[in-house]
């Protein structure tokens, strides 16, 4: 059987894409000597290949939320809830009921503290509503 050796070549200076970031204030603007000139080897825009133009299109958002919307459009929360249930079930089998309950309580407290620090204490408000309703029914 023949062996195949794959190598990955580094892009040349002409192939590298340099991001163009516009400064937000005057003190961040580059001086005239730092600004790129035509003599520094910038390619004219007319010489772009079709492969370059496909990279110019806006890339969709990437990450867990984008993945969930791609896998189950309109059912992201149901899929997330199912995955969370699977993790809890596996923890129940591996660690046992009380240890799993401890992990769930600690994660909930951590999320509640994080929400409080972010200024959106949804879990704390929910607990307050439950306590108020419980006291009102007695």
MODELLER restraints for C-alpha pairs under 7 A, 6 or more apart:
rsr = mdl.restraints
at = mdl.atoms
rsr.add(forms.Gaussian(group=physical.xy_distance, feature=features.Distance(at['CA:23:A'], at['CA:29:A']), mean=5.61, stdev=0.5))
rsr.add(forms.Gaussian(group=physical.xy_distance, feature=features.Distance(at['CA:68:A'], at['CA:76:A']), mean=5.42, stdev=0.5))
rsr.add(forms.Gaussian(group=physical.xy_distance, feature=features.Distance(at['CA:69:A'], at['CA:76:A']), mean=5.89, stdev=0.5))
rsr.add(forms.Gaussian(group=physical.xy_distance, feature=features.Distance(at['CA:91:A'], at['CA:100:A']), mean=5.85, stdev=0.5))
rsr.add(forms.Gaussian(group=physical.xy_distance, feature=features.Distance(at['CA:92:A'], at['CA:100:A']), mean=5.80, stdev=0.5))
rsr.add(forms.Gaussian(group=physical.xy_distance, feature=features.Distance(at['CA:112:A'], at['CA:121:A']), mean=6.47, stdev=0.5))
rsr.add(forms.Gaussian(group=physical.xy_distance, feature=features.Distance(at['CA:112:A'], at['CA:123:A']), mean=5.58, stdev=0.5))
rsr.add(forms.Gaussian(group=physical.xy_distance, feature=features.Distance(at['CA:112:A'], at['CA:124:A']), mean=6.39, stdev=0.5))
rsr.add(forms.Gaussian(group=physical.xy_distance, feature=features.Distance(at['CA:115:A'], at['CA:121:A']), mean=4.81, stdev=0.5))
rsr.add(forms.Gaussian(group=physical.xy_distance, feature=features.Distance(at['CA:115:A'], at['CA:122:A']), mean=6.94, stdev=0.5))
